[in-house]
Amino acid sequence: MNLYRDLVGTFGVVAIGIGIALIVRTAIAGGGVGIVIGLLFIALGAGRLYLLRRRKN
């Protein structure tokens, strides 16, 4: 189960990173739908990390 938790944690961090990159890239390009998609990726990653931490206890 340790490998699973590590992979889920890594996925959460990567999703947050992708979300931040999308927001930055979209802001540089002048705005658009990418900001919303970036926020959704950040929420996805944060949700996975939250559930992982909650399940650990």
C-alpha positions in Angstrom: 0.0 0.0 0.0 3.0 2.4 0.4 3.5 2.5 -3.4 -0.1 3.4 -3.9 0.0 6.2 -1.4 3.2 7.5 -2.9 1.8 7.5 -6.4 -1.5 9.2 -5.3 0.6 11.8 -3.5 2.8 12.3 -6.5 -0.3 12.6 -8.8 -1.7 15.3 -6.5 1.4 17.4 -6.5 1.8 17.0 -10.3 -1.9 18.0 -10.8 -1.3 21.1 -8.7 1.8 21.9 -10.7 0.0 21.5 -14.0 -2.8 23.8 -12.7 -0.3 26.5 -11.7 1.4 26.2 -15.1 -1.9 26.5 -16.9 -2.8 29.6 -15.0 0.6 31.3 -15.5 0.6 30.4 -19.2 -2.9 31.7 -19.7 -2.3 34.9 -17.8 0.8 35.5 -20.0 -1.3 34.9 -23.1 -3.9 37.4 -22.0 -6.5 35.3 -20.1 -9.1 32.9 -21.1 -10.6 29.5 -20.2 -7.2 28.2 -19.2 -7.5 29.9 -15.8 -10.6 28.0 -15.0 -9.1 24.7 -16.1 -6.0 25.5 -14.1 -8.1 26.1 -11.0 -9.8 22.8 -11.6 -6.5 21.0 -11.8 -5.4 22.7 -8.5 -8.6 21.6 -6.9 -8.2 18.1 -8.2 -4.6 17.8 -6.8 -5.6 19.4 -3.4 -8.5 17.1 -3.1 -6.4 14.0 -3.7 -3.8 15.1 -1.1 -6.6 16.0 1.4 -8.2 12.5 1.0 -4.9 10.8 1.2 -4.0 12.6 4.4 -7.5 12.0 5.8 -7.3 8.3 5.1 -3.8 8.0 6.6 -5.1 8.8 10.1 
